[in-house]
Amino acid sequence: MGMNKNTVFGWATLIMIVMGLILIALGAFRYDETAGWGFGATGVGFLANAWVFNALKGRV
């Protein structure tokens, strides 16, 4: 059974949501200095990208 475009977008969305939450958690709980803000901002960027991938499902 092969993967079509919607399945690929679904998996990419799931992976990016998980990575975004991990990065936000690292920024919030692990790093107390300025690096934590960078991890948090990158995590928010991952979540924004996942939102775009989810919106593209079924349209490409």
Order of alpha helices (4+ residues) and beta strands (2+ residues): alpha-alpha
